C-alpha cells in the first residue's frame, strides 16, 4: 500500500486511489481475486480515514435522544461561571489546588455547554 498524504479526499477519490494501488501492486498476468482486492481496498480506505460499514451499523451510532433543553444549557453555563469565579476566589486566597480543581471543572462544564448548544442549534 502506498503512503497517503494528509490531504482530504472524497470517498470516490479514495476508492479510485485504492483501486489504482491494487492494480499497480498485483501481478497483471495472475488471476483476479475479488476477496483480495476488497481487503486491499478496505485497508487502503482506512489509511484515508474511511471505514466500510453497513447501513444498520451506521444508523446505530446516531443519537436518538431529545436535544438538551434551553434551561439545561443555561444551568450548565451558570455552573461553569460559578466554578470559574470560585477558582478565581481560591486563587486569590492562596488555595492553588482548589483553584486548579475549580478551573478544570469550569472548563469541563463550558465544554459541555458549547456541545449542548451546538446540538440544540443542529436540531432546529
N, C-alpha and C positions, 0 to 999 in steps of 0.2 A: 504494500500500500504506500502511496506517495504521501509526503508531508503536506498538510493543508495549511494555507495561510490563514491568519486570524480574521480575514475579511468576511463580512456577512454575505451569504449567498442564499438564493431562493431554494426551496426544496427541489425544483426541477433542475436547477444548475448543479446541485449536489448529486442528484441521481445521474445526470449526464456525466459528471466528472468521475463518479464511481464506475459507471459502465466503461468509459474510456480507459480508466485504470485497469479494469478487469481484462479488457481486450488486449491491452499492451503487455500485461504481465503473464498471460496464459499462452500456451502453445496453439498457434492457429491451425496446425495440422491435426491436433488432437481432438477427441470428441468433446462436444459441448455438454457440460453438466449443469443443469439448471439449479440444483441444490447448492453446488459450489459457487455459482455466480451469485445466488441470493445471499449466501453467507458473506461473500466478499463485499457485496453492495451494502449489506446491513452494517458490517464492520466499518466500512468507509463512511457511511452516514453518521455513525456515532462520532467519528472524528470531526464532523462538521457541527455536531451538537444536536442532530436529529435522532429520533427514535421511531422505529416502526412499531405500531401498536394497533390493537383492534378498536373499533368504534365504542364497544362496550367499556373497555378499559379506559379510554379517553374520557368518556362521559362519566365514569365512576369517580373521577378525581374532582369534578366540578362541585362546588359548594351549592347546596340547595337550601341552605338556611336563609332566613329572612335577613335583610340588611340591618345594621345596628340603628337604633332609634336616634333621633336628634338629641333627646335627653341623655342617652348613653354617651354620645360623643361629647356633649357639653360637660357631663360629670367627669369623664376621663380627663378632659382638658383642665378642669378645675383641680383635680387631684395632682396633675402634673405641675401646675403652678404652685400648689401648696407644698409639694415636695421640693420644688426649686427654691422657694423662699425659706423653707425650713433648712435647706442645705446652706443657704447664704447666712442664716442666723447662726447655725452651728459653726460655720467657718469664722464668723465674727467673734464668737466666744471661745475659739480655740479647740473645738471638737473636730479635728481633722477626719477621724474615722467616721463619725456620724455624718459629717458634711459630704464625704465621698459617697456614703451609702445613700443619702437623700438625693444627691445629684444623679447617681446611677438610676435610682427609682424614677426620678423626674424624666430622664432620657427615655427609659422604657415606656413610661406612660405617654410621653409625647409621641413616640413611635407608634404606639397603639392608636392614639388619637388620629394621627395622619392616615394610618391604614384604614381605620373605620370611616374616616371622612371620604377617602378615595372610593371605598366600597359603596358608600351611600350615593356618591355622585355618579358612579358607573351604573348603578341600578335605576337611574332616572329614566 
